[in-house]
């Protein structure tokens, strides 16, 4: 599939701007049998129960042994081995993340949450193992694979909301004041550092946003997107600040998004969004990770072509 060199969402860029050529990110088809993801998620759930039972510093060594052993089981190993790191690399990375884990305001609350987030997000990495990451901040605004969300928002072509990350001290101060005055008006999140996304991801979020608006309790706020594409440079920046930013990550490939999972003052809103996301996961369209404050969502490769056509149809209309 050929990717157009320009789209309506990219007209804001200066003509002749240098663009790094990147190979297509959507694979032509599955290269090997798809692992049983239901069995993988069930095995991860069992492991999380055991990790939680060994909470506390005295259980650190036992947790390391437990995780090292359980990751070798076929239901888990087949997925990890299909990632870009392979089984050995994925296992070593998780064990290192566990050894370095320090609870904080931006990190996972406990080791169970860390293990859950890491293992479930490896489905993303298995799906998109051949995709090329955005390495630096400069690559993101130059990419022809991404469209400008502001261009789409101004033309009422988005069924979700987002906020850009403030770039100045004054902007951060104003955001803090708004949160104090209206704590449920917007989610407590840093906002998008790059208001850009893949066309397929825009179509997916529009689909989910419309379904959420139709099924959420009356008076519910629109769906909020708190994070989209990030460069690997920014991912390491987040890690240095203490955030639970995993590497590799589907955010650095442009195929993941985080949806606000808290901050609503109406009962049933979170359950409505959860039902939509989990139904789509059961259909194999997305992978979902409940991270508490946000729902991490990654688009499956097989659904990308349909959503690309949906985006192009909507833009043509």
C-alpha positions as CSV (number, residue, x, y, z in Angstrom):
1,X,0.0,0.0,0.0
2,X,1.4,3.3,-1.0
3,X,1.2,6.2,1.4
4,X,0.4,9.6,-0.1
5,X,3.2,12.1,0.3
6,X,0.7,14.8,1.4
7,X,-2.7,14.9,3.0
8,X,-5.1,17.7,4.1
9,X,-3.7,17.3,7.6
10,X,-0.2,18.2,6.5
11,X,-0.6,21.4,4.6
12,X,0.7,23.4,7.5
13,X,4.3,22.2,6.8
14,X,6.6,24.3,4.6
15,X,7.1,23.1,1.1
16,X,10.2,21.2,0.3
17,X,10.8,20.3,4.0
18,X,13.2,17.5,4.2
19,X,11.6,14.1,5.0
20,X,13.3,11.0,6.1
21,X,12.2,8.1,3.9
22,X,10.7,5.3,6.1
23,X,9.6,1.8,4.9
24,X,5.9,1.0,5.1
25,X,4.8,0.3,8.7
26,X,1.9,-2.0,7.8
27,X,3.1,-5.5,7.1
28,X,1.8,-7.2,4.0
29,X,0.4,-10.1,6.0
30,X,1.1,-12.4,8.9
31,X,4.5,-14.1,8.6
32,X,3.7,-16.8,11.1
33,X,0.8,-18.3,13.0
34,X,-0.7,-15.9,15.6
35,X,-0.2,-16.9,19.2
36,X,-3.2,-17.6,21.4
37,X,-3.6,-14.2,23.0
38,X,-6.4,-15.4,25.3
39,X,-4.1,-18.0,26.7
40,X,-1.4,-15.4,27.0
41,X,-3.6,-12.9,28.9
42,X,-4.8,-15.7,31.2
43,X,-1.3,-16.8,32.0
44,X,-0.3,-13.2,32.7
45,X,-3.3,-12.8,35.1
46,X,-2.2,-15.9,37.0
47,X,1.4,-14.6,37.2
48,X,0.1,-11.3,38.6
49,X,-1.7,-13.0,41.4
50,X,1.5,-14.8,42.4
51,X,3.6,-11.6,42.1
52,X,1.1,-9.8,44.3
53,X,1.3,-12.5,47.0
54,X,5.0,-11.8,47.2
55,X,4.6,-8.1,47.9
56,X,7.2,-6.4,50.1
57,X,11.0,-6.2,50.1
58,X,11.5,-9.6,51.6
59,X,9.9,-11.2,48.6
60,X,12.2,-9.5,46.0
61,X,14.4,-12.4,45.3
62,X,11.5,-14.8,45.2
63,X,9.6,-12.5,42.7
64,X,12.7,-12.5,40.4
65,X,12.8,-16.3,40.4
66,X,9.1,-16.6,40.0
67,X,8.9,-14.3,37.0
68,X,12.0,-15.8,35.4
69,X,10.5,-19.2,35.5
70,X,6.9,-18.3,34.5
71,X,8.1,-16.3,31.4
72,X,9.5,-19.5,30.0
73,X,6.1,-21.2,30.0
74,X,4.8,-21.8,26.5
75,X,1.7,-19.6,26.7
76,X,3.9,-16.6,27.6
77,X,7.1,-17.5,25.9
78,X,5.5,-17.8,22.4
79,X,4.4,-14.1,22.5
80,X,7.7,-12.7,24.0
81,X,9.7,-14.7,21.5
82,X,7.7,-13.1,18.7
83,X,8.6,-9.5,19.8
84,X,11.5,-7.5,18.4
85,X,13.6,-8.3,21.5
86,X,12.9,-12.0,21.5
87,X,12.2,-14.1,24.6
88,X,15.6,-13.5,26.2
89,X,15.7,-9.8,25.6
90,X,12.1,-9.3,26.9
91,X,12.7,-11.4,30.0
92,X,15.9,-9.5,30.8
93,X,14.3,-6.2,30.3
94,X,11.4,-7.0,32.6
95,X,13.7,-8.3,35.4
96,X,15.8,-5.2,35.1
97,X,12.7,-3.0,35.3
98,X,11.6,-4.8,38.4
99,X,15.0,-4.4,40.0
100,X,15.0,-0.6,39.3
101,X,11.4,0.0,40.2
102,X,10.9,2.9,42.7
103,X,7.3,3.8,43.5
104,X,6.6,7.5,42.8
105,X,4.0,10.0,41.7
106,X,4.6,9.2,38.0
107,X,5.7,5.5,38.2
108,X,3.6,2.3,38.6
109,X,2.2,2.1,42.1
110,X,3.6,-1.4,42.7
111,X,5.4,-4.1,41.0
112,X,2.2,-5.9,40.1
113,X,1.2,-2.9,38.0
114,X,4.6,-2.8,36.4
115,X,4.6,-6.4,35.4
116,X,1.0,-6.1,34.1
117,X,1.8,-3.1,32.0
118,X,5.0,-4.6,30.6
119,X,3.7,-8.0,29.7
120,X,0.3,-7.0,28.2
121,X,2.0,-4.2,26.1
122,X,4.3,-6.8,24.6
123,X,1.4,-7.8,22.4
124,X,1.8,-4.4,20.7
125,X,5.5,-5.1,20.1
126,X,4.8,-8.5,18.7
127,X,2.2,-7.1,16.3
128,X,4.5,-4.2,15.1
129,X,7.9,-5.9,15.5
130,X,9.0,-4.7,12.0
131,X,7.7,-1.1,12.3
132,X,10.3,1.6,12.4
133,X,10.3,3.8,15.5
134,X,10.4,7.6,15.6
135,X,13.9,8.0,17.1
136,X,14.0,11.8,17.7
137,X,11.6,14.6,18.3
138,X,12.5,16.2,15.0
139,X,11.3,13.1,13.1
140,X,7.7,13.3,14.3
141,X,6.6,16.7,12.8
142,X,8.4,15.8,9.5
143,X,6.8,12.4,9.0
144,X,4.4,12.0,6.1
145,X,2.8,9.0,7.9
146,X,1.2,11.3,10.5
147,X,-1.5,13.9,10.1
148,X,-2.1,17.2,12.0
149,X,-4.8,16.8,14.6
150,X,-5.3,20.6,14.8
151,X,-6.2,20.8,11.1
152,X,-8.8,18.1,11.7
153,X,-10.1,19.6,14.9
154,X,-10.7,23.0,13.4
155,X,-12.8,21.3,10.7
156,X,-14.8,19.3,13.2
157,X,-13.4,16.0,11.9
158,X,-12.5,14.5,15.3
159,X,-14.9,12.6,17.6
160,X,-12.6,12.9,20.6
161,X,-10.8,15.6,22.6
162,X,-7.2,16.3,23.5
163,X,-5.0,19.0,24.9
164,X,-1.5,19.9,23.8
165,X,1.2,19.9,26.4
166,X,2.0,23.4,27.6
167,X,5.4,24.5,26.5
168,X,5.9,27.5,28.9
169,X,5.8,28.0,32.6
170,X,2.9,30.3,32.2
171,X,1.0,27.7,30.2
172,X,1.6,25.0,32.9
173,X,0.5,27.5,35.6
174,X,-2.8,28.2,33.7
175,X,-3.5,24.5,33.3
176,X,-3.0,24.0,37.1
177,X,-5.4,26.8,37.8
178,X,-8.0,25.3,35.5
179,X,-7.7,21.9,37.2
180,X,-8.3,23.5,40.6
181,X,-11.3,25.4,39.4
182,X,-12.8,22.6,37.4
183,X,-11.2,19.3,38.5
184,X,-13.4,17.1,36.2
185,X,-13.4,19.4,33.1
186,X,-10.2,17.8,31.7
187,X,-8.2,14.7,32.8
188,X,-5.0,15.2,34.8
189,X,-2.5,14.5,32.1
190,X,0.5,16.3,30.6
191,X,-1.2,16.4,27.2
192,X,0.1,15.6,23.8
193,X,3.6,16.7,23.1
194,X,2.9,16.1,19.3
195,X,-0.7,16.8,18.1
196,X,-0.2,14.3,15.3
197,X,-1.3,10.7,14.6
198,X,-1.5,8.0,12.0
199,X,-4.5,8.2,9.8
200,X,-5.6,4.7,10.9
201,X,-5.3,5.6,14.6
202,X,-7.5,8.7,14.0
203,X,-10.1,6.6,12.4
204,X,-10.0,4.1,15.3
205,X,-10.3,6.9,17.9
206,X,-13.2,8.5,15.9
207,X,-15.0,5.1,15.9
208,X,-14.5,4.7,19.7
209,X,-15.4,8.3,20.4
210,X,-18.7,8.1,18.5
211,X,-19.6,4.8,20.2
212,X,-18.7,6.2,23.6
213,X,-20.9,9.3,23.0
214,X,-23.8,7.0,22.0
215,X,-23.5,4.6,25.0
216,X,-22.1,6.6,27.9
217,X,-24.5,8.0,30.6
218,X,-26.4,11.2,29.6
219,X,-24.3,14.3,30.2
220,X,-21.0,12.4,30.1
221,X,-18.0,14.4,28.7
222,X,-16.5,13.4,25.4
223,X,-13.7,10.8,25.2
224,X,-10.3,12.3,26.0
225,X,-7.0,11.2,24.4
226,X,-4.1,11.9,26.7
227,X,-1.2,10.5,24.7
228,X,-0.4,9.5,21.1
229,X,2.8,9.3,19.2
230,X,6.1,9.9,21.0
231,X,9.7,9.7,19.8
232,X,12.1,7.3,21.5
233,X,14.1,10.4,22.6
234,X,11.0,11.7,24.5
235,X,10.3,8.2,25.9
236,X,13.8,8.2,27.5
237,X,13.2,11.8,28.7
238,X,10.0,10.5,30.5
239,X,12.0,7.7,32.1
240,X,14.5,10.1,33.5
241,X,11.7,12.1,35.1
242,X,10.4,8.9,36.8
243,X,7.5,8.1,34.5
244,X,6.6,4.5,33.7
245,X,7.6,4.8,30.1
246,X,8.6,1.4,28.7
247,X,11.1,0.7,25.8
248,X,10.3,-0.5,23.2
249,X,6.8,1.1,23.1
250,X,4.1,1.2,20.5
251,X,3.8,4.9,21.2
252,X,7.2,5.3,19.5
253,X,5.8,3.5,16.5
254,X,2.7,5.6,16.3
255,X,0.3,2.8,16.7
256,X,-0.8,3.4,20.4
257,X,-2.9,5.9,22.2
258,X,-3.8,6.5,25.9
259,X,-7.5,7.3,26.7
260,X,-8.4,9.0,30.0
261,X,-9.7,6.4,32.5
262,X,-10.5,8.7,35.5
263,X,-11.7,12.1,36.4
264,X,-15.4,11.8,35.7
265,X,-18.0,12.9,38.2
266,X,-20.7,10.6,36.8
267,X,-21.0,7.0,37.7
268,X,-20.9,4.5,34.9
269,X,-18.7,6.5,32.5
270,X,-15.5,4.4,33.0
271,X,-17.5,1.2,32.7
272,X,-19.0,2.4,29.4
273,X,-15.6,3.1,27.9
274,X,-14.2,-0.2,29.3
275,X,-17.0,-2.2,27.7
276,X,-16.3,-0.6,24.3
277,X,-12.5,-1.2,24.5
278,X,-12.8,-4.8,25.8
279,X,-15.3,-5.7,23.1
280,X,-13.0,-4.5,20.4
281,X,-10.1,-6.4,22.1
282,X,-12.2,-9.6,22.0
283,X,-12.8,-9.0,18.3
284,X,-9.0,-8.8,17.8
285,X,-9.0,-5.2,16.6
286,X,-7.0,-3.7,19.5
287,X,-4.9,-4.6,22.5
288,X,-6.0,-2.9,25.8
289,X,-4.0,-2.4,29.0
290,X,-5.8,-1.0,32.0
291,X,-3.2,1.3,33.6
292,X,-5.7,2.9,36.1
293,X,-5.4,6.5,35.1
294,X,-5.5,5.7,31.4
295,X,-6.5,2.9,29.1
296,X,-3.6,2.1,26.8
297,X,-4.8,1.0,23.4
298,X,-2.8,-0.3,20.4
299,X,-4.3,-1.0,16.9
300,X,-3.9,-4.5,15.5
301,X,-2.2,-4.8,12.1
302,X,-5.2,-6.7,10.5
303,X,-7.5,-3.8,11.3
304,X,-5.2,-1.1,10.0
305,X,-6.2,-1.4,6.3
306,X,-9.9,-1.1,7.0
307,X,-9.4,1.9,9.2
308,X,-7.1,3.5,6.6
309,X,-9.9,3.2,4.1
310,X,-12.4,4.6,6.6
311,X,-10.2,7.6,7.1
312,X,-9.8,8.3,3.4
313,X,-13.5,7.9,2.9
314,X,-14.3,10.4,5.6
315,X,-11.8,12.9,4.3
316,X,-13.2,12.6,0.8
317,X,-16.7,13.2,2.1
